[in-house]
Amino acid sequence: MGKRLYPKLAWQAICSNRRFYVPYLLALVGNIAAYYIMSALVLDPGVENMAPGRPIAYMYVKVMMTLGMIVALLFSVIFVLYVNSFLMKRRKKELGLYNILGMGKGHISAVLFYETVYVALIAIPGGLLLGAALHKLVTLTLYKLLRMPVPFGVSLSLPAMALTAVLFGALILLTLLTNLRQIHLADPINLLRGGQQGEKEPRVKWPLLVIGLLSLGGGYF
């Protein structure tokens, strides 16, 4: 089987499942853009001098944006892993048919690899471009809220871009490793029946619920 077939099958799979992939890619682009904006504000050395005589203003911005970066990254990890699990469940029958028609698990893994590459090539540059476009707007709004002189010009934060690309690239790589593990542990029959399995009823985890309520109350306080 030629190596050129895998990228073609991967792109066809994305196109045929576009009703699932398009919302996933759009949400991923939005997460990447939001993370870039927050990291650009934190890593921009010029922000320290945006309010001469008012160092506490920069401290507020840096602390809030740093917390925002942590929360956004945690949310992105949960979101991406959950949506990836949803996509894989919908595609198990398709992958099972590939296996029955003669494609080994190594071939299926190659298709999944190229799908992940396509997702990364679309989501990461798209998110960084959107973040760069909105970064100036967010910065101007922030200066306005803090009643500071509004600067002119548009600047790109290369360290923030690199950090965002590395973190979300690692997150997308994690989804690939999760998918490959599922494929290698499953047999063709389970793959064919994977899309027919119902969702499990969620269970309330009381320790996490209590921690969440306390954290929410503490945040509002």
Backbone hydrogen bonds in HBPLUS format (Angstrom, degrees):
<---DONOR---> <-ACCEPTOR-->    atom                        ^
c    i                          cat <-CA-CA->   ^        H-A-AA   ^      H-
h    n   atom  resd res      DA  || num        DHA   H-A  angle D-A-AA Bond
n    s   type  num  typ     dist DA aas  dist angle  dist       angle   num
A0005-LEU N   A0002-GLY O   3.14 MM   3  5.61 154.3  2.21 108.2 115.6     1
A0009-LEU N   A0005-LEU O   2.87 MM   4  6.08 162.8  1.90 157.3 161.8     2
A0010-ALA N   A0006-TYR O   2.90 MM   4  6.05 156.8  1.95 152.1 159.0     3
A0011-TRP N   A0007-PRO O   2.97 MM   4  6.17 160.0  2.01 147.0 151.5     4
A0012-GLN N   A0008-LYS O   2.96 MM   4  6.16 160.6  1.99 149.6 155.4     5
A0013-ALA N   A0009-LEU O   2.87 MM   4  6.03 148.7  1.97 143.2 151.8     6
A0014-ILE N   A0010-ALA O   3.07 MM   4  6.37 153.9  2.14 146.2 152.4     7
A0015-CYS N   A0011-TRP O   2.96 MM   4  6.23 160.3  2.00 149.7 155.2     8
A0016-SER N   A0012-GLN O   2.84 MM   4  5.98 160.0  1.88 148.5 154.2     9
A0017-ASN N   A0013-ALA O   3.03 MM   4  6.07 136.0  2.23 137.7 148.4    10
A0018-ARG N   A0015-CYS O   3.28 MM   3  4.92 149.1  2.38 109.3 105.3    11
A0020-PHE N   A0017-ASN O   3.01 MM   3  5.67 152.4  2.09 117.4 125.2    12
A0021-TYR N   A0017-ASN O   2.97 MM   4  6.18 162.7  2.00 148.2 153.9    13
A0022-VAL N   A0018-ARG O   2.84 MM   4  5.37 167.2  1.85 139.0 142.8    14
A0024-TYR N   A0020-PHE O   3.41 MM   4  6.44 154.4  2.48 137.9 145.2    15
A0025-LEU N   A0021-TYR O   2.77 MM   4  5.94 161.4  1.80 157.7 161.8    16
A0026-LEU N   A0022-VAL O   2.94 MM   4  6.10 163.4  1.97 154.1 158.8    17
A0027-ALA N   A0023-PRO O   2.95 MM   4  6.04 163.4  1.97 147.0 151.5    18
A0028-LEU N   A0024-TYR O   2.94 MM   4  6.08 153.5  2.01 143.3 151.4    19
A0029-VAL N   A0025-LEU O   2.83 MM   4  6.03 156.1  1.89 149.1 155.3    20
A0030-GLY N   A0026-LEU O   2.99 MM   4  6.25 155.7  2.05 145.1 151.6    21
A0031-ASN N   A0027-ALA O   2.95 MM   4  6.24 154.8  2.02 147.4 153.9    22
A0032-ILE N   A0028-LEU O   2.97 MM   4  6.20 161.8  2.00 150.3 155.0    23
A0033-ALA N   A0029-VAL O   2.92 MM   4  6.10 159.7  1.96 149.5 155.3    24
A0034-ALA N   A0030-GLY O   2.98 MM   4  6.15 163.4  2.00 149.2 153.4    25
A0035-TYR N   A0031-ASN O   2.95 MM   4  6.15 159.8  1.99 148.3 154.1    26
A0036-TYR N   A0032-ILE O   2.91 MM   4  6.10 156.6  1.97 148.5 155.1    27
A0037-ILE N   A0033-ALA O   3.03 MM   4  6.27 161.2  2.07 151.1 155.6    28
A0038-MET N   A0034-ALA O   3.15 MM   4  6.40 167.0  2.17 151.2 153.8    29
A0039-SER N   A0035-TYR O   2.93 MM   4  6.06 164.7  1.96 151.5 156.4    30
A0040-ALA N   A0036-TYR O   2.78 MM   4  5.85 150.6  1.87 149.2 157.3    31
A0041-LEU N   A0037-ILE O   3.09 MM   4  6.33 151.2  2.18 144.3 151.1    32
A0042-VAL N   A0038-MET O   3.10 MM   4  6.37 151.2  2.19 144.0 151.9    33
A0043-LEU N   A0039-SER O   2.86 MM   4  5.94 162.9  1.89 150.4 154.9    34
A0044-ASP N   A0040-ALA O   3.01 MM   4  5.68 124.4  2.33 135.7 145.5    35
A0047-VAL N   A0044-ASP O   3.25 MM   3  5.76 157.3  2.30 112.1 118.1    36
A0048-GLU N   A0045-PRO O   3.32 MM   3  5.87 150.9  2.41 110.1 116.6    37
A0049-ASN N   A0046-GLY O   3.21 MM   3  5.66 146.3  2.33 107.8 115.9    38
A0050-MET N   A0047-VAL O   3.15 MM   3  5.06 164.2  2.17 110.3 110.2    39
A0054-ARG N   A0051-ALA O   2.92 MM   3  5.27 157.4  1.97 137.3 137.3    40
A0057-ALA N   A0054-ARG O   3.14 MM   3  5.79 148.8  2.24 116.2 123.4    41
A0059-MET N   A0055-PRO O   3.20 MM   4  6.53 154.2  2.27 145.6 153.1    42
A0060-TYR N   A0056-ILE O   3.00 MM   4  6.27 156.5  2.05 148.0 152.7    43
A0061-VAL N   A0057-ALA O   3.10 MM   4  6.41 164.2  2.12 150.0 154.0    44
A0062-LYS N   A0058-TYR O   2.88 MM   4  6.06 170.0  1.89 156.8 159.2    45
A0063-VAL N   A0059-MET O   2.91 MM   4  6.01 168.1  1.93 153.4 156.9    46
A0064-MET N   A0060-TYR O   2.97 MM   4  6.03 171.0  1.98 153.0 156.0    47
A0065-MET N   A0061-VAL O   2.90 MM   4  5.96 163.1  1.93 151.1 156.4    48
A0066-THR N   A0062-LYS O   2.88 MM   4  5.92 150.7  1.97 142.6 151.0    49
A0067-LEU N   A0063-VAL O   2.97 MM   4  6.20 163.5  2.00 152.2 156.3    50
A0068-GLY N   A0064-MET O   2.87 MM   4  6.05 150.4  1.96 141.0 150.5    51
A0069-MET N   A0065-MET O   2.83 MM   4  6.08 146.1  1.94 142.3 150.8    52
A0070-ILE N   A0066-THR O   3.12 MM   4  6.45 157.5  2.17 149.1 153.9    53
A0071-VAL N   A0067-LEU O   2.96 MM   4  6.22 170.0  1.97 155.7 158.2    54
A0072-ALA N   A0068-GLY O   2.80 MM   4  5.84 162.0  1.83 148.4 154.3    55
A0073-LEU N   A0069-MET O   2.94 MM   4  6.04 154.1  2.01 143.4 150.2    56
A0074-LEU N   A0070-ILE O   3.00 MM   4  6.22 164.0  2.03 151.2 155.4    57
A0075-PHE N   A0071-VAL O   2.88 MM   4  6.06 163.6  1.91 152.4 157.3    58
A0076-SER N   A0072-ALA O   2.89 MM   4  6.00 153.6  1.96 141.3 149.0    59
A0077-VAL N   A0073-LEU O   2.94 MM   4  6.18 156.6  1.99 150.6 156.1    60
A0078-ILE N   A0074-LEU O   3.09 MM   4  6.35 170.2  2.10 153.5 155.4    61
A0079-PHE N   A0075-PHE O   2.83 MM   4  5.94 166.3  1.85 152.9 157.6    62
A0080-VAL N   A0076-SER O   2.82 MM   4  5.80 171.4  1.83 151.4 154.4    63
A0081-LEU N   A0077-VAL O   3.07 MM   4  6.07 166.7  2.09 148.0 152.2    64
A0082-TYR N   A0078-ILE O   3.02 MM   4  6.05 155.7  2.08 144.7 151.8    65
A0083-VAL N   A0079-PHE O   2.91 MM   4  6.08 172.3  1.92 157.7 159.9    66
A0084-ASN N   A0080-VAL O   2.87 MM   4  5.89 155.2  1.93 144.7 152.5    67
A0085-SER N   A0081-LEU O   3.01 MM   4  6.13 152.1  2.09 139.0 146.0    68
A0086-PHE N   A0082-TYR O   2.97 MM   4  6.31 151.8  2.06 146.4 154.6    69
A0087-LEU N   A0083-VAL O   2.86 MM   4  6.16 159.3  1.90 152.6 157.6    70
A0088-MET N   A0084-ASN O   2.93 MM   4  6.12 163.4  1.96 150.7 155.1    71
A0089-LYS N   A0085-SER O   3.04 MM   4  6.17 152.0  2.12 143.1 150.4    72
A0090-ARG N   A0086-PHE O   3.16 MM   4  6.45 153.3  2.23 145.9 152.4    73
A0091-ARG N   A0087-LEU O   3.07 MM   4  6.26 127.7  2.35 139.8 154.1    74
A0091-ARG N   A0088-MET O   3.13 MM   3  4.98 134.9  2.34  92.0 104.8    75
A0092-LYS N   A0088-MET O   3.01 MM   4  5.96 111.7  2.50 144.5 157.2    76
A0095-LEU N   A0091-ARG O   2.97 MM   4  6.26 161.8  2.01 157.4 162.5    77
A0096-GLY N   A0092-LYS O   2.79 MM   4  5.93 148.5  1.89 144.6 154.0    78
A0097-LEU N   A0093-LYS O   2.98 MM   4  6.25 148.2  2.08 144.5 152.2    79
A0098-TYR N   A0094-GLU O   3.14 MM   4  6.48 151.2  2.22 142.8 150.4    80
A0099-ASN N   A0095-LEU O   3.08 MM   4  6.39 153.4  2.15 143.6 150.2    81
A0100-ILE N   A0096-GLY O   2.97 MM   4  6.29 156.9  2.03 148.9 154.8    82
A0101-LEU N   A0097-LEU O   2.92 MM   4  6.04 151.8  2.00 149.0 156.3    83
A0103-MET N   A0098-TYR O   2.97 MM   5  5.47 153.8  2.04 158.4 150.1    84
A0102-GLY N   A0099-ASN O   3.26 MM   3  5.47 161.3  2.29 105.0 109.4    85
A0107-HIS N   A0104-GLY O   3.04 MM   3  5.25 121.6  2.40  99.6 113.6    86
A0108-ILE N   A0104-GLY O   3.04 MM   4  6.43 160.7  2.07 153.9 159.2    87
A0109-SER N   A0105-LYS O   2.88 MM   4  5.98 151.5  1.96 139.1 147.4    88
A0110-ALA N   A0106-GLY O   3.05 MM   4  6.30 142.9  2.19 136.6 146.0    89
A0110-ALA N   A0107-HIS O   3.09 MM   3  5.04 119.3  2.47  91.6 106.6    90
A0111-VAL N   A0107-HIS O   3.08 MM   4  6.48 151.4  2.16 147.1 154.3    91
A0112-LEU N   A0108-ILE O   2.97 MM   4  6.30 162.5  2.00 153.2 157.5    92
A0113-PHE N   A0109-SER O   2.86 MM   4  6.05 146.8  1.97 142.4 152.2    93
A0114-TYR N   A0110-ALA O   3.08 MM   4  6.40 159.7  2.12 149.9 153.0    94
A0115-GLU N   A0111-VAL O   2.98 MM   4  6.26 152.9  2.05 148.5 156.8    95
A0116-THR N   A0112-LEU O   2.97 MM   4  6.18 157.7  2.02 147.1 152.4    96
A0117-VAL N   A0113-PHE O   2.96 MM   4  6.29 149.6  2.06 144.6 153.7    97
A0118-TYR N   A0114-TYR O   2.92 MM   4  6.17 158.8  1.97 149.0 153.7    98
A0119-VAL N   A0115-GLU O   2.96 MM   4  6.26 160.2  2.00 150.4 155.8    99
A0120-ALA N   A0116-THR O   2.95 MM   4  6.16 160.7  1.98 149.0 154.0   100
A0121-LEU N   A0117-VAL O   2.88 MM   4  6.08 159.2  1.92 151.5 157.4   101
A0122-ILE N   A0118-TYR O   2.99 MM   4  6.16 138.5  2.17 145.3 155.5   102
A0123-ALA N   A0119-VAL O   2.82 MM   4  5.84 170.7  1.82 155.4 158.6   103
A0124-ILE N   A0120-ALA O   3.08 MM   4  5.61 154.0  2.15 135.8 143.3   104
A0126-GLY N   A0122-ILE O   3.22 MM   4  5.91 145.0  2.35 131.8 142.0   105
A0127-GLY N   A0123-ALA O   2.77 MM   4  5.78 156.5  1.82 148.5 155.0   106
A0128-LEU N   A0124-ILE O   2.97 MM   4  6.15 160.5  2.01 152.8 158.1   107
A0129-LEU N   A0125-PRO O   2.90 MM   4  6.06 156.7  1.96 148.8 155.0   108
A0130-LEU N   A0126-GLY O   3.00 MM   4  6.17 161.9  2.03 146.9 152.0   109
A0131-GLY N   A0127-GLY O   2.81 MM   4  5.94 157.3  1.86 145.3 152.6   110
A0132-ALA N   A0128-LEU O   2.84 MM   4  5.97 155.1  1.91 144.0 150.6   111
A0133-ALA N   A0129-LEU O   2.98 MM   4  6.18 148.9  2.08 142.4 150.8   112
A0134-LEU N   A0130-LEU O   2.98 MM   4  6.21 149.5  2.08 147.3 155.2   113
A0135-HIS N   A0131-GLY O   2.79 MM   4  5.69 127.2  2.07 142.0 155.5   114
A0138-VAL N   A0134-LEU O   2.96 MM   4  6.24 163.0  1.99 158.8 163.2   115
A0139-THR N   A0135-HIS O   2.88 MM   4  6.08 158.7  1.92 150.5 157.0   116
A0140-LEU N   A0136-LYS O   2.89 MM   4  6.10 162.7  1.92 153.3 157.1   117
A0141-THR N   A0137-LEU O   3.00 MM   4  6.19 157.3  2.05 145.9 152.3   118
A0142-LEU N   A0138-VAL O   2.89 MM   4  6.10 154.1  1.95 147.4 154.8   119
A0143-TYR N   A0139-THR O   2.94 MM   4  6.22 160.4  1.98 153.2 157.8   120
A0144-LYS N   A0140-LEU O   2.97 MM   4  6.15 153.2  2.04 143.6 151.4   121
A0145-LEU N   A0141-THR O   2.90 MM   4  6.17 155.8  1.96 149.4 155.4   122
A0146-LEU N   A0142-LEU O   3.03 MM   4  6.23 153.0  2.11 147.8 154.8   123
A0148-MET N   A0143-TYR O   2.93 MM   5  5.16 165.4  1.95 149.2 152.5   124
A0147-ARG N   A0144-LYS O   3.12 MM   3  4.93 155.5  2.18  97.4 104.5   125
A0161-MET N   A0157-SER O   2.97 MM   4  6.27 154.2  2.04 148.6 156.4   126
A0162-ALA N   A0158-LEU O   2.88 MM   4  6.09 163.2  1.91 154.0 158.1   127
A0163-LEU N   A0159-PRO O   2.89 MM   4  6.08 163.9  1.91 149.4 154.0   128
A0164-THR N   A0160-ALA O   2.92 MM   4  6.01 166.0  1.94 148.6 152.6   129
A0165-ALA N   A0161-MET O   2.87 MM   4  6.00 164.4  1.89 151.2 155.9   130
A0166-VAL N   A0162-ALA O   2.94 MM   4  6.06 160.4  1.98 150.3 155.5   131
A0167-LEU N   A0163-LEU O   3.02 MM   4  6.15 170.0  2.03 153.0 155.8   132
A0168-PHE N   A0164-THR O   3.02 MM   4  6.08 171.2  2.03 152.8 155.7   133
A0169-GLY N   A0165-ALA O   2.83 MM   4  5.67 140.2  1.99 134.3 146.2   134
A0170-ALA N   A0166-VAL O   2.92 MM   4  6.07 152.6  1.99 143.7 150.5   135
A0171-LEU N   A0167-LEU O   2.97 MM   4  6.27 146.6  2.09 139.3 149.2   136
A0172-ILE N   A0168-PHE O   2.94 MM   4  6.10 159.1  1.99 144.0 148.5   137
A0173-LEU N   A0169-GLY O   2.92 MM   4  6.10 150.6  2.01 141.4 150.3   138
A0174-LEU N   A0170-ALA O   2.91 MM   4  6.15 143.7  2.04 140.0 149.6   139
A0175-THR N   A0171-LEU O   3.20 MM   4  6.62 145.3  2.32 141.9 150.0   140
A0176-LEU N   A0172-ILE O   3.18 MM   4  6.57 150.9  2.27 143.6 151.2   141
A0177-LEU N   A0173-LEU O   3.00 MM   4  6.36 162.1  2.03 155.0 158.8   142
A0178-THR N   A0174-LEU O   2.98 MM   4  6.18 154.5  2.04 145.8 152.9   143
A0179-ASN N   A0175-THR O   2.94 MM   4  6.16 156.5  1.99 147.5 153.5   144
A0180-LEU N   A0176-LEU O   2.87 MM   4  6.13 163.5  1.90 157.3 161.8   145
A0181-ARG N   A0177-LEU O   3.03 MM   4  6.16 153.4  2.11 142.1 149.1   146
A0182-GLN N   A0178-THR O   3.12 MM   4  6.39 155.5  2.18 144.6 150.6   147
A0183-ILE N   A0179-ASN O   2.96 MM   4  6.26 159.4  2.01 153.1 158.6   148
A0184-HIS N   A0180-LEU O   3.01 MM   4  6.17 164.7  2.04 151.7 155.1   149
A0185-LEU N   A0181-ARG O   3.10 MM   4  6.15 138.7  2.28 143.0 152.9   150
A0186-ALA N   A0182-GLN O   3.08 MM   4  6.05 131.6  2.33 141.4 152.1   151
A0191-LEU N   A0187-ASP O   3.03 MM   4  6.31 151.7  2.11 153.4 162.3   152
A0192-LEU N   A0188-PRO O   2.96 MM   4  6.21 155.8  2.02 148.3 153.9   153
A0193-ARG N   A0189-ILE O   3.05 MM   4  6.31 145.3  2.18 143.6 153.2   154
A0194-GLY N   A0190-ASN O   2.88 MM   4  5.76 110.4  2.37 134.7 150.8   155
A0194-GLY N   A0191-LEU O   3.19 MM   3  4.96 150.4  2.28  94.9 103.8   156
A0196-GLN N   A0193-ARG O   3.06 MM   3  5.36 150.2  2.15 108.2 117.4   157
A0197-GLN N   A0194-GLY O   3.38 MM   3  5.61 161.1  2.42 105.9 111.2   158
A0209-LEU N   A0205-LYS O   2.92 MM   4  6.14 151.8  2.00 151.5 160.6   159
A0210-VAL N   A0206-TRP O   2.88 MM   4  6.06 164.0  1.91 158.2 160.5   160
A0211-ILE N   A0207-PRO O   2.97 MM   4  6.19 163.9  2.00 149.1 153.9   161
A0212-GLY N   A0208-LEU O   2.85 MM   4  5.95 155.5  1.91 143.3 150.5   162
A0213-LEU N   A0209-LEU O   2.92 MM   4  6.17 159.0  1.97 149.9 155.1   163
A0214-LEU N   A0210-VAL O   2.92 MM   4  6.13 162.2  1.95 152.1 157.1   164
A0215-SER N   A0211-ILE O   2.87 MM   4  6.01 156.4  1.92 146.8 153.9   165
A0216-LEU N   A0212-GLY O   2.87 MM   4  6.04 157.7  1.92 147.1 153.4   166
A0217-GLY N   A0213-LEU O   2.87 MM   4  6.08 164.5  1.90 149.2 153.6   167
A0218-GLY N   A0214-LEU O   2.82 MM   4  5.97 157.0  1.87 145.8 152.7   168
A0219-GLY N   A0215-SER O   2.85 MM   4  6.03 151.7  1.93 144.6 152.5   169
A0220-TYR N   A0216-LEU O   3.03 MM   4  6.33 159.4  2.07 150.8 155.4   170
A0221-PHE N   A0217-GLY O   2.92 MM   4  6.11 152.4  2.00 144.3 152.8   171
